[in-house]
Every structure is written in C-alpha cells, then in structure tokens.
Amino acid sequence: MYSPTTLDHFMNPRNVGQVPGFAGVGRARSRFCDDRLEITVSLSDGVVTAGFRAQACSACIAAASMLTELVNREPHDDAAARAIELSTLAEALDAVPEEKLRCVRLAPVALARALDDAVAEEGAA
C-alpha cells in the first residue's frame, strides 16, 4: 500500500517538534478523519526552517516529515517553500494511495499558514 519512502518517513519522522524560537505557526485539520497537524517555522536571512507535530495517520505524518525535509534541506525563501504542492509531495513520497491524498494535503496547507503567520509577525515588528 505505502512505498518504502513513505513508510520510512512515518516510522522515522524527521523534524518532529516545534522549531526553537519559531516565528510562525500553522495548523490544519481534516474533517474526514480528524488528523491534526501543526507546523512551526522560523525565517532567517531568506531561509525557512520547519518542524511539525501531528496527531494523524501514517500518510499525514510521512507527508509532514517529507515536507519539512524538502524545506529544510536547502535554503528556501518563503515563495519557494510555498511552491511545494501536493503533487510534488506525493511524488517525493514515491506515490501515495489516492484515498490518502487528502491526508497528505494537510502538510502544504499547514506550512502556508505558518509562513503567513511568520510574515505577518515580521511585518508587525
């Protein structure tokens, strides 16, 4: 059902926990299965650092882990981090069952909300 990559990110999630001194927080929740995901971000010199906490299914946890890896692996600015879409994330996980894509979708939504919050905080400072 799940690819080895997806299983690895579920069994050994990366970037779990809040980013120390985070600048923004974004949350997403599924109405269908009650998955809950929180992503925190910091922005420093055009670099996004993200971490996550989840009470969610294996697909959602794997997606959040992969998304934070994609964002944290190399310098990304706000726009580049927002450009990571559902299709990019599903491809990075080496395919996700169709019925679980709604769970994977929570990760980019939470990231966008966290970035919005961080940018709003920056603007207010």
A tleap script that builds the chain and sets N, CA, C and O, in Angstrom:
source leaprc.protein.ff14SB
mol = sequence {
  NMET TYR SER PRO THR THR LEU ASP HIE PHE
  MET ASN PRO ARG ASN VAL GLY GLN VAL PRO
  GLY PHE ALA GLY VAL GLY ARG ALA ARG SER
  ARG PHE CYS ASP ASP ARG LEU GLU ILE THR
  VAL SER LEU SER ASP GLY VAL VAL THR ALA
  GLY PHE ARG ALA GLN ALA CYS SER ALA CYS
  ILE ALA ALA ALA SER MET LEU THR GLU LEU
  VAL ASN ARG GLU PRO HIE ASP ASP ALA ALA
  ALA ARG ALA ILE GLU LEU SER THR LEU ALA
  GLU ALA LEU ASP ALA VAL PRO GLU GLU LYS
  LEU ARG CYS VAL ARG LEU ALA PRO VAL ALA
  LEU ALA ARG ALA LEU ASP ASP ALA VAL ALA
  GLU GLU GLY ALA CALA
}
set mol.1.N position { 0.817 -1.191 0.000 }
set mol.1.CA position { 0.000 0.000 0.000 }
set mol.1.C position { 0.870 1.267 0.000 }
set mol.1.O position { 0.700 2.133 -0.858 }
set mol.2.N position { 1.791 1.375 0.952 }
set mol.2.CA position { 2.676 2.541 1.024 }
set mol.2.C position { 4.058 2.183 0.488 }
set mol.2.O position { 4.509 1.042 0.594 }
set mol.3.N position { 4.712 3.174 -0.083 }
set mol.3.CA position { 6.065 2.969 -0.599 }
set mol.3.C position { 7.055 2.871 0.564 }
set mol.3.O position { 6.750 3.302 1.676 }
set mol.4.N position { 8.233 2.309 0.310 }
set mol.4.CA position { 9.263 2.284 1.356 }
set mol.4.C position { 9.626 3.687 1.854 }
set mol.4.O position { 9.913 3.866 3.038 }
set mol.5.N position { 9.617 4.667 0.974 }
set mol.5.CA position { 9.921 6.049 1.376 }
set mol.5.C position { 8.866 6.576 2.344 }
set mol.5.O position { 9.199 7.173 3.367 }
set mol.6.N position { 7.602 6.354 2.021 }
set mol.6.CA position { 6.514 6.797 2.895 }
set mol.6.C position { 6.602 6.102 4.245 }
set mol.6.O position { 6.467 6.747 5.285 }
set mol.7.N position { 6.826 4.805 4.239 }
set mol.7.CA position { 6.941 4.054 5.496 }
set mol.7.C position { 8.116 4.543 6.325 }
set mol.7.O position { 8.016 4.639 7.548 }
set mol.8.N position { 9.236 4.854 5.665 }
set mol.8.CA position { 10.397 5.355 6.388 }
set mol.8.C position { 10.089 6.690 7.066 }
set mol.8.O position { 10.457 6.898 8.222 }
set mol.9.N position { 9.425 7.582 6.360 }
set mol.9.CA position { 9.096 8.889 6.959 }
set mol.9.C position { 8.042 8.765 8.053 }
set mol.9.O position { 7.989 9.595 8.960 }
set mol.10.N position { 7.208 7.739 7.975 }
set mol.10.CA position { 6.241 7.501 9.059 }
set mol.10.C position { 6.938 6.891 10.276 }
set mol.10.O position { 6.729 7.336 11.405 }
set mol.11.N position { 7.752 5.885 10.044 }
set mol.11.CA position { 8.404 5.171 11.147 }
set mol.11.C position { 9.547 5.981 11.778 }
set mol.11.O position { 9.848 5.824 12.961 }
set mol.12.N position { 10.171 6.837 10.983 }
set mol.12.CA position { 11.315 7.637 11.433 }
set mol.12.C position { 11.114 9.094 11.005 }
set mol.12.O position { 11.886 9.615 10.199 }
set mol.13.N position { 10.102 9.738 11.531 }
set mol.13.CA position { 9.803 11.103 11.071 }
set mol.13.C position { 10.942 12.069 11.396 }
set mol.13.O position { 11.577 11.992 12.448 }
set mol.14.N position { 11.170 12.972 10.458 }
set mol.14.CA position { 12.201 13.992 10.607 }
set mol.14.C position { 11.561 15.304 11.064 }
set mol.14.O position { 10.398 15.583 10.773 }
set mol.15.N position { 12.348 16.094 11.784 }
set mol.15.CA position { 11.955 17.455 12.180 }
set mol.15.C position { 10.702 17.489 13.054 }
set mol.15.O position { 9.870 18.387 12.925 }
set mol.16.N position { 10.580 16.516 13.932 }
set mol.16.CA position { 9.444 16.464 14.848 }
set mol.16.C position { 9.674 17.476 15.963 }
set mol.16.O position { 10.769 17.567 16.518 }
set mol.17.N position { 8.651 18.218 16.278 }
set mol.17.CA position { 8.702 19.193 17.352 }
set mol.17.C position { 8.672 20.613 16.813 }
set mol.17.O position { 8.819 20.855 15.615 }
set mol.18.N position { 8.478 21.528 17.728 }
set mol.18.CA position { 8.444 22.933 17.337 }
set mol.18.C position { 9.861 23.439 17.083 }
set mol.18.O position { 10.809 23.041 17.760 }
set mol.19.N position { 9.986 24.319 16.102 }
set mol.19.CA position { 11.263 24.965 15.824 }
set mol.19.C position { 11.540 25.933 16.979 }
set mol.19.O position { 10.683 26.754 17.306 }
set mol.20.N position { 12.718 25.851 17.600 }
set mol.20.CA position { 13.039 26.783 18.686 }
set mol.20.C position { 12.924 28.238 18.218 }
set mol.20.O position { 13.454 28.602 17.169 }
set mol.21.N position { 12.240 29.051 18.991 }
set mol.21.CA position { 12.081 30.457 18.656 }
set mol.21.C position { 11.315 30.685 17.365 }
set mol.21.O position { 11.583 31.644 16.641 }
set mol.22.N position { 10.366 29.811 17.073 }
set mol.22.CA position { 9.638 29.899 15.801 }
set mol.22.C position { 8.963 31.251 15.625 }
set mol.22.O position { 8.559 31.896 16.592 }
set mol.23.N position { 8.850 31.666 14.359 }
set mol.23.CA position { 8.241 32.952 14.009 }
set mol.23.C position { 6.788 32.797 13.584 }
set mol.23.O position { 6.018 33.756 13.640 }
set mol.24.N position { 6.406 31.592 13.158 }
set mol.24.CA position { 5.037 31.384 12.696 }
set mol.24.C position { 4.577 29.972 12.972 }
set mol.24.O position { 5.374 29.036 13.022 }
set mol.25.N position { 3.277 29.836 13.151 }
set mol.25.CA position { 2.668 28.529 13.377 }
set mol.25.C position { 1.460 28.390 12.460 }
set mol.25.O position { 0.680 29.327 12.289 }
set mol.26.N position { 1.322 27.215 11.879 }
set mol.26.CA position { 0.171 26.935 11.021 }
set mol.26.C position { -0.418 25.588 11.395 }
set mol.26.O position { 0.303 24.621 11.642 }
set mol.27.N position { -1.726 25.545 11.432 }
set mol.27.CA position { -2.416 24.297 11.783 }
set mol.27.C position { -3.386 23.912 10.684 }
set mol.27.O position { -3.956 24.763 10.001 }
set mol.28.N position { -3.556 22.612 10.532 }
set mol.28.CA position { -4.540 22.091 9.584 }
set mol.28.C position { -5.179 20.859 10.217 }
set mol.28.O position { -4.543 20.109 10.958 }
set mol.29.N position { -6.456 20.679 9.900 }
set mol.29.CA position { -7.210 19.549 10.463 }
set mol.29.C position { -8.130 18.995 9.393 }
set mol.29.O position { -8.752 19.747 8.643 }
set mol.30.N position { -8.212 17.696 9.329 }
set mol.30.CA position { -9.091 17.037 8.369 }
set mol.30.C position { -10.475 16.851 8.974 }
set mol.30.O position { -10.617 16.374 10.100 }
set mol.31.N position { -11.482 17.231 8.217 }
set mol.31.CA position { -12.862 16.997 8.655 }
set mol.31.C position { -13.249 15.534 8.482 }
set mol.31.O position { -14.199 15.062 9.106 }
set mol.32.N position { -12.520 14.822 7.643 }
set mol.32.CA position { -12.861 13.442 7.320 }
set mol.32.C position { -12.358 12.444 8.352 }
set mol.32.O position { -13.088 11.543 8.765 }
set mol.33.N position { -11.105 12.610 8.766 }
set mol.33.CA position { -10.516 11.594 9.652 }
set mol.33.C position { -9.971 12.182 10.957 }
set mol.33.O position { -9.399 11.456 11.770 }
set mol.34.N position { -10.142 13.470 11.159 }
set mol.34.CA position { -9.717 14.170 12.371 }
set mol.34.C position { -8.200 14.229 12.549 }
set mol.34.O position { -7.724 14.417 13.668 }
set mol.35.N position { -7.428 14.069 11.460 }
set mol.35.CA position { -5.983 14.290 11.533 }
set mol.35.C position { -5.744 15.744 11.930 }
set mol.35.O position { -6.459 16.644 11.489 }
set mol.36.N position { -4.744 15.960 12.758 }
set mol.36.CA position { -4.366 17.308 13.182 }
set mol.36.C position { -2.872 17.473 12.985 }
set mol.36.O position { -2.076 16.623 13.384 }
set mol.37.N position { -2.508 18.579 12.365 }
set mol.37.CA position { -1.109 18.838 12.050 }
set mol.37.C position { -0.775 20.278 12.403 }
set mol.37.O position { -1.544 21.195 12.114 }
set mol.38.N position { 0.372 20.464 13.025 }
set mol.38.CA position { 0.883 21.796 13.340 }
set mol.38.C position { 2.305 21.893 12.791 }
set mol.38.O position { 3.143 21.030 13.050 }
set mol.39.N position { 2.559 22.941 12.041 }
set mol.39.CA position { 3.903 23.212 11.535 }
set mol.39.C position { 4.344 24.568 12.063 }
set mol.39.O position { 3.604 25.549 11.990 }
set mol.40.N position { 5.562 24.611 12.594 }
set mol.40.CA position { 6.152 25.879 13.024 }
set mol.40.C position { 7.329 26.188 12.100 }
set mol.40.O position { 8.008 25.286 11.609 }
set mol.41.N position { 7.553 27.470 11.879 }
set mol.41.CA position { 8.643 27.897 11.001 }
set mol.41.C position { 9.415 29.055 11.611 }
set mol.41.O position { 8.888 29.847 12.393 }
set mol.42.N position { 10.661 29.124 11.232 }
set mol.42.CA position { 11.453 30.327 11.500 }
set mol.42.C position { 11.967 30.801 10.151 }
set mol.42.O position { 12.199 30.003 9.243 }
set mol.43.N position { 12.140 32.098 10.035 }
set mol.43.CA position { 12.658 32.717 8.817 }
set mol.43.C position { 13.909 33.484 9.210 }
set mol.43.O position { 13.868 34.358 10.077 }
set mol.44.N position { 15.013 33.153 8.572 }
set mol.44.CA position { 16.259 33.824 8.889 }
set mol.44.C position { 17.080 33.974 7.616 }
set mol.44.O position { 17.475 32.981 7.005 }
set mol.45.N position { 17.335 35.214 7.219 }
set mol.45.CA position { 18.128 35.501 6.021 }
set mol.45.C position { 17.623 34.752 4.792 }
set mol.45.O position { 18.413 34.201 4.026 }
set mol.46.N position { 16.305 34.736 4.608 }
set mol.46.CA position { 15.722 34.087 3.443 }
set mol.46.C position { 15.680 32.577 3.514 }
set mol.46.O position { 15.408 31.918 2.511 }
set mol.47.N position { 15.943 32.021 4.675 }
set mol.47.CA position { 15.925 30.570 4.852 }
set mol.47.C position { 14.767 30.195 5.765 }
set mol.47.O position { 14.586 30.780 6.833 }
set mol.48.N position { 13.992 29.216 5.332 }
set mol.48.CA position { 12.880 28.702 6.124 }
set mol.48.C position { 13.340 27.441 6.836 }
set mol.48.O position { 13.930 26.553 6.221 }
set mol.49.N position { 13.070 27.363 8.133 }
set mol.49.CA position { 13.292 26.150 8.906 }
set mol.49.C position { 11.948 25.739 9.469 }
set mol.49.O position { 11.246 26.562 10.057 }
set mol.50.N position { 11.573 24.461 9.298 }
set mol.50.CA position { 10.260 23.996 9.718 }
set mol.50.C position { 10.354 22.742 10.568 }
set mol.50.O position { 11.245 21.912 10.391 }
set mol.51.N position { 9.421 22.627 11.485 }
set mol.51.CA position { 9.241 21.434 12.307 }
set mol.51.C position { 7.753 21.169 12.418 }
set mol.51.O position { 6.943 22.037 12.091 }
set mol.52.N position { 7.379 19.972 12.878 }
set mol.52.CA position { 5.957 19.659 12.949 }
set mol.52.C position { 5.619 18.800 14.160 }
set mol.52.O position { 6.465 18.116 14.737 }
set mol.53.N position { 4.351 18.872 14.511 }
set mol.53.CA position { 3.743 17.979 15.495 }
set mol.53.C position { 2.444 17.498 14.876 }
set mol.53.O position { 1.757 18.257 14.192 }
set mol.54.N position { 2.105 16.237 15.114 }
set mol.54.CA position { 0.912 15.691 14.476 }
set mol.54.C position { 0.225 14.663 15.375 }
set mol.54.O position { 0.859 13.914 16.118 }
set mol.55.N position { -1.067 14.667 15.270 }
set mol.55.CA position { -1.913 13.599 15.797 }
set mol.55.C position { -2.671 13.141 14.560 }
set mol.55.O position { -3.758 13.634 14.261 }
set mol.56.N position { -2.072 12.181 13.842 }
set mol.56.CA position { -2.551 11.924 12.493 }
set mol.56.C position { -2.195 10.511 12.031 }
set mol.56.O position { -1.500 9.757 12.712 }
set mol.57.N position { -2.698 10.197 10.854 }
set mol.57.CA position { -2.443 8.893 10.239 }
set mol.57.C position { -1.025 8.842 9.666 }
set mol.57.O position { -0.311 9.844 9.626 }
set mol.58.N position { -0.651 7.662 9.232 }
set mol.58.CA position { 0.697 7.456 8.712 }
set mol.58.C position { 0.991 8.320 7.493 }
set mol.58.O position { 2.101 8.835 7.360 }
set mol.59.N position { 0.017 8.491 6.602 }
set mol.59.CA position { 0.244 9.305 5.399 }
set mol.59.C position { 0.486 10.768 5.754 }
set mol.59.O position { 1.352 11.414 5.164 }
set mol.60.N position { -0.260 11.287 6.697 }
set mol.60.CA position { -0.106 12.685 7.108 }
set mol.60.C position { 1.240 12.912 7.803 }
set mol.60.O position { 1.917 13.906 7.540 }
set mol.61.N position { 1.616 12.007 8.671 }
set mol.61.CA position { 2.902 12.120 9.364 }
set mol.61.C position { 4.056 12.033 8.362 }
set mol.61.O position { 4.995 12.826 8.420 }
set mol.62.N position { 3.980 11.074 7.454 }
set mol.62.CA position { 5.022 10.939 6.429 }
set mol.62.C position { 5.108 12.198 5.572 }
set mol.62.O position { 6.203 12.654 5.244 }
set mol.63.N position { 3.960 12.759 5.210 }
set mol.63.CA position { 3.935 13.971 4.382 }
set mol.63.C position { 4.559 15.155 5.118 }
set mol.63.O position { 5.331 15.914 4.534 }
set mol.64.N position { 4.227 15.313 6.392 }
set mol.64.CA position { 4.799 16.416 7.167 }
set mol.64.C position { 6.307 16.246 7.310 }
set mol.64.O position { 7.056 17.217 7.201 }
set mol.65.N position { 6.749 15.026 7.550 }
set mol.65.CA position { 8.178 14.751 7.645 }
set mol.65.C position { 8.882 15.081 6.327 }
set mol.65.O position { 9.910 15.758 6.318 }
set mol.66.N position { 8.327 14.602 5.226 }
set mol.66.CA position { 8.936 14.855 3.913 }
set mol.66.C position { 8.923 16.346 3.583 }
set mol.66.O position { 9.915 16.878 3.085 }
set mol.67.N position { 7.821 17.015 3.855 }
set mol.67.CA position { 7.723 18.440 3.548 }
set mol.67.C position { 8.773 19.235 4.321 }
set mol.67.O position { 9.427 20.109 3.752 }
set mol.68.N position { 8.940 18.944 5.596 }
set mol.68.CA position { 9.952 19.675 6.361 }
set mol.68.C position { 11.348 19.363 5.845 }
set mol.68.O position { 12.219 20.233 5.870 }
set mol.69.N position { 11.579 18.151 5.383 }
set mol.69.CA position { 12.871 17.818 4.778 }
set mol.69.C position { 13.087 18.610 3.489 }
set mol.69.O position { 14.180 19.125 3.253 }
set mol.70.N position { 12.062 18.708 2.664 }
set mol.70.CA position { 12.178 19.458 1.409 }
set mol.70.C position { 12.459 20.937 1.683 }
set mol.70.O position { 13.227 21.570 0.958 }
set mol.71.N position { 11.850 21.474 2.707 }
set mol.71.CA position { 12.039 22.891 3.047 }
set mol.71.C position { 13.387 23.107 3.717 }
set mol.71.O position { 14.081 24.080 3.423 }
set mol.72.N position { 13.757 22.211 4.609 }
set mol.72.CA position { 14.962 22.407 5.420 }
set mol.72.C position { 16.247 21.969 4.733 }
set mol.72.O position { 17.331 22.399 5.126 }
set mol.73.N position { 16.146 21.136 3.732 }
set mol.73.CA position { 17.340 20.549 3.115 }
set mol.73.C position { 18.265 21.602 2.521 }
set mol.73.O position { 19.485 21.522 2.670 }
set mol.74.N position { 17.686 22.582 1.851 }
set mol.74.CA position { 18.471 23.621 1.196 }
set mol.74.C position { 17.834 24.975 1.507 }
set mol.74.O position { 16.679 25.037 1.927 }
set mol.75.N position { 18.591 26.061 1.301 }
set mol.75.CA position { 17.982 27.371 1.523 }
set mol.75.C position { 16.734 27.552 0.643 }
set mol.75.O position { 16.777 27.364 -0.572 }
set mol.76.N position { 15.657 27.911 1.277 }
set mol.76.CA position { 14.402 28.200 0.590 }
set mol.76.C position { 13.876 29.515 1.135 }
set mol.76.O position { 13.898 29.753 2.343 }
set mol.77.N position { 13.417 30.345 0.258 }
set mol.77.CA position { 12.740 31.529 0.745 }
set mol.77.C position { 11.255 31.202 0.872 }
set mol.77.O position { 10.821 30.094 0.560 }
set mol.78.N position { 10.503 32.163 1.324 }
set mol.78.CA position { 9.075 31.995 1.547 }
set mol.78.C position { 8.360 31.492 0.294 }
set mol.78.O position { 7.543 30.576 0.376 }
set mol.79.N position { 8.659 32.080 -0.854 }
set mol.79.CA position { 7.983 31.705 -2.105 }
set mol.79.C position { 8.325 30.283 -2.528 }
set mol.79.O position { 7.446 29.549 -2.981 }
set mol.80.N position { 9.572 29.883 -2.391 }
set mol.80.CA position { 9.973 28.528 -2.771 }
set mol.80.C position { 9.311 27.491 -1.873 }
set mol.80.O position { 8.894 26.434 -2.345 }
set mol.81.N position { 9.213 27.789 -0.587 }
set mol.81.CA position { 8.558 26.857 0.336 }
set mol.81.C position { 7.079 26.707 -0.002 }
set mol.81.O position { 6.530 25.609 0.085 }
set mol.82.N position { 6.435 27.799 -0.384 }
set mol.82.CA position { 5.015 27.752 -0.752 }
set mol.82.C position { 4.788 26.998 -2.064 }
set mol.82.O position { 3.685 26.513 -2.317 }
set mol.83.N position { 5.819 26.898 -2.894 }
set mol.83.CA position { 5.682 26.253 -4.199 }
set mol.83.C position { 5.658 24.728 -4.103 }
set mol.83.O position { 5.380 24.057 -5.097 }
set mol.84.N position { 5.940 24.177 -2.941 }
set mol.84.CA position { 5.890 22.723 -2.771 }
set mol.84.C position { 4.420 22.333 -2.648 }
set mol.84.O position { 3.778 22.561 -1.623 }
set mol.85.N position { 3.916 21.746 -3.708 }
set mol.85.CA position { 2.492 21.428 -3.800 }
set mol.85.C position { 2.240 19.962 -3.480 }
set mol.85.O position { 3.169 19.180 -3.275 }
set mol.86.N position { 0.974 19.617 -3.442 }
set mol.86.CA position { 0.552 18.250 -3.167 }
set mol.86.C position { 1.208 17.268 -4.130 }
set mol.86.O position { 1.702 16.228 -3.695 }
set mol.87.N position { 1.226 17.570 -5.416 }
set mol.87.CA position { 1.803 16.650 -6.398 }
set mol.87.C position { 3.294 16.447 -6.161 }
set mol.87.O position { 3.792 15.328 -6.292 }
set mol.88.N position { 4.013 17.510 -5.814 }
set mol.88.CA position { 5.443 17.416 -5.527 }
set mol.88.C position { 5.677 16.539 -4.306 }
set mol.88.O position { 6.582 15.704 -4.287 }
set mol.89.N position { 4.858 16.739 -3.299 }
set mol.89.CA position { 4.980 15.989 -2.057 }
set mol.89.C position { 4.653 14.514 -2.275 }
set mol.89.O position { 5.380 13.646 -1.791 }
set mol.90.N position { 3.584 14.221 -2.986 }
set mol.90.CA position { 3.206 12.832 -3.267 }
set mol.90.C position { 4.296 12.136 -4.084 }
set mol.90.O position { 4.598 10.965 -3.852 }
set mol.91.N position { 4.880 12.854 -5.033 }
set mol.91.CA position { 5.968 12.286 -5.842 }
set mol.91.C position { 7.201 12.015 -4.985 }
set mol.91.O position { 7.863 10.990 -5.153 }
set mol.92.N position { 7.510 12.922 -4.075 }
set mol.92.CA position { 8.666 12.736 -3.191 }
set mol.92.C position { 8.482 11.529 -2.276 }
set mol.92.O position { 9.457 10.885 -1.888 }
set mol.93.N position { 7.240 11.227 -1.936 }
set mol.93.CA position { 6.943 10.062 -1.096 }
set mol.93.C position { 6.865 8.778 -1.925 }
set mol.93.O position { 6.549 7.719 -1.384 }
set mol.94.N position { 7.143 8.854 -3.213 }
set mol.94.CA position { 7.091 7.707 -4.126 }
set mol.94.C position { 5.695 7.108 -4.204 }
set mol.94.O position { 5.523 5.891 -4.142 }
set mol.95.N position { 4.734 7.951 -4.336 }
set mol.95.CA position { 3.323 7.577 -4.524 }
set mol.95.C position { 2.620 7.365 -3.185 }
set mol.95.O position { 3.168 6.801 -2.238 }
set mol.96.N position { 1.398 7.841 -3.159 }
set mol.96.CA position { 0.530 7.712 -2.001 }
set mol.96.C position { -0.812 7.215 -2.530 }
set mol.96.O position { -1.261 7.673 -3.580 }
set mol.97.N position { -1.455 6.295 -1.833 }
set mol.97.CA position { -2.766 5.842 -2.306 }
set mol.97.C position { -3.725 7.022 -2.478 }
set mol.97.O position { -3.746 7.945 -1.663 }
set mol.98.N position { -4.501 6.976 -3.529 }
set mol.98.CA position { -5.432 8.060 -3.875 }
set mol.98.C position { -6.293 8.498 -2.692 }
set mol.98.O position { -6.503 9.692 -2.478 }
set mol.99.N position { -6.786 7.533 -1.931 }
set mol.99.CA position { -7.679 7.852 -0.818 }
set mol.99.C position { -6.958 8.533 0.348 }
set mol.99.O position { -7.611 9.034 1.263 }
set mol.100.N position { -5.618 8.558 0.328 }
set mol.100.CA position { -4.849 9.199 1.389 }
set mol.100.C position { -4.305 10.570 0.992 }
set mol.100.O position { -3.662 11.240 1.800 }
set mol.101.N position { -4.558 10.987 -0.240 }
set mol.101.CA position { -4.068 12.302 -0.674 }
set mol.101.C position { -4.668 13.434 0.150 }
set mol.101.O position { -4.018 14.460 0.350 }
set mol.102.N position { -5.883 13.267 0.627 }
set mol.102.CA position { -6.478 14.323 1.456 }
set mol.102.C position { -5.693 14.496 2.760 }
set mol.102.O position { -5.649 15.588 3.326 }
set mol.103.N position { -5.075 13.409 3.228 }
set mol.103.CA position { -4.248 13.488 4.433 }
set mol.103.C position { -2.911 14.168 4.133 }
set mol.103.O position { -2.416 14.956 4.938 }
set mol.104.N position { -2.338 13.863 2.984 }
set mol.104.CA position { -1.078 14.470 2.554 }
set mol.104.C position { -1.268 15.973 2.343 }
set mol.104.O position { -0.363 16.760 2.618 }
set mol.105.N position { -2.433 16.365 1.859 }
set mol.105.CA position { -2.739 17.767 1.556 }
set mol.105.C position { -2.629 18.673 2.794 }
set mol.105.O position { -2.395 19.874 2.659 }
set mol.106.N position { -2.794 18.116 3.969 }
set mol.106.CA position { -2.729 18.936 5.187 }
set mol.106.C position { -1.356 19.592 5.370 }
set mol.106.O position { -1.272 20.703 5.892 }
set mol.107.N position { -0.290 18.922 4.951 }
set mol.107.CA position { 1.060 19.452 5.176 }
set mol.107.C position { 1.297 20.772 4.443 }
set mol.107.O position { 1.730 21.730 5.082 }
set mol.108.N position { 1.037 20.876 3.131 }
set mol.108.CA position { 1.238 22.172 2.477 }
set mol.108.C position { 0.302 23.258 3.006 }
set mol.108.O position { 0.671 24.433 3.033 }
set mol.109.N position { -0.891 22.880 3.423 }
set mol.109.CA position { -1.837 23.854 3.982 }
set mol.109.C position { -1.280 24.418 5.292 }
set mol.109.O position { -1.269 25.632 5.492 }
set mol.110.N position { -0.821 23.538 6.179 }
set mol.110.CA position { -0.266 23.994 7.462 }
set mol.110.C position { 0.994 24.825 7.248 }
set mol.110.O position { 1.208 25.815 7.948 }
set mol.111.N position { 1.833 24.431 6.285 }
set mol.111.CA position { 3.042 25.204 6.008 }
set mol.111.C position { 2.698 26.602 5.513 }
set mol.111.O position { 3.294 27.581 5.961 }
set mol.112.N position { 1.751 26.705 4.602 }
set mol.112.CA position { 1.354 28.023 4.087 }
set mol.112.C position { 0.823 28.903 5.214 }
set mol.112.O position { 1.124 30.096 5.267 }
set mol.113.N position { 0.043 28.326 6.105 }
set mol.113.CA position { -0.483 29.096 7.247 }
set mol.113.C position { 0.642 29.534 8.180 }
set mol.113.O position { 0.618 30.652 8.694 }
set mol.114.N position { 1.618 28.672 8.401 }
set mol.114.CA position { 2.758 29.031 9.248 }
set mol.114.C position { 3.568 30.156 8.618 }
set mol.114.O position { 4.001 31.080 9.307 }
set mol.115.N position { 3.772 30.074 7.301 }
set mol.115.CA position { 4.503 31.138 6.606 }
set mol.115.C position { 3.730 32.451 6.637 }
set mol.115.O position { 4.321 33.512 6.837 }
set mol.116.N position { 2.410 32.390 6.440 }
set mol.116.CA position { 1.583 33.599 6.542 }
set mol.116.C position { 1.740 34.233 7.917 }
set mol.116.O position { 1.890 35.449 8.037 }
set mol.117.N position { 1.705 33.399 8.954 }
set mol.117.CA position { 1.840 33.892 10.318 }
set mol.117.C position { 3.213 34.510 10.541 }
set mol.117.O position { 3.321 35.570 11.157 }
set mol.118.N position { 4.256 33.866 10.052 }
set mol.118.CA position { 5.624 34.388 10.222 }
set mol.118.C position { 5.807 35.708 9.490 }
set mol.118.O position { 6.415 36.633 10.028 }
set mol.119.N position { 5.289 35.807 8.270 }
set mol.119.CA position { 5.405 37.036 7.503 }
set mol.119.C position { 4.616 38.168 8.176 }
set mol.119.O position { 5.074 39.310 8.218 }
set mol.120.N position { 3.439 37.844 8.696 }
set mol.120.CA position { 2.630 38.846 9.408 }
set mol.120.C position { 3.366 39.327 10.662 }
set mol.120.O position { 3.336 40.516 10.979 }
set mol.121.N position { 4.012 38.429 11.360 }
set mol.121.CA position { 4.779 38.798 12.560 }
set mol.121.C position { 5.959 39.692 12.188 }
set mol.121.O position { 6.259 40.661 12.886 }
set mol.122.N position { 6.631 39.356 11.069 }
set mol.122.CA position { 7.750 40.169 10.593 }
set mol.122.C position { 7.302 41.579 10.262 }
set mol.122.O position { 7.974 42.558 10.586 }
set mol.123.N position { 6.139 41.662 9.602 }
set mol.123.CA position { 5.597 42.959 9.211 }
set mol.123.C position { 5.172 43.802 10.392 }
set mol.123.O position { 5.219 45.032 10.343 }
set mol.124.N position { 4.750 43.124 11.470 }
set mol.124.CA position { 4.300 43.838 12.653 }
set mol.124.C position { 5.483 44.331 13.498 }
set mol.124.O position { 5.342 45.245 14.310 }
set mol.125.N position { 6.634 43.716 13.293 }
set mol.125.CA position { 7.811 44.076 14.117 }
set mol.125.C position { 8.472 45.343 13.628 }
set mol.125.O position { 9.467 45.782 14.204 }
savepdb mol mol.pdb
quit
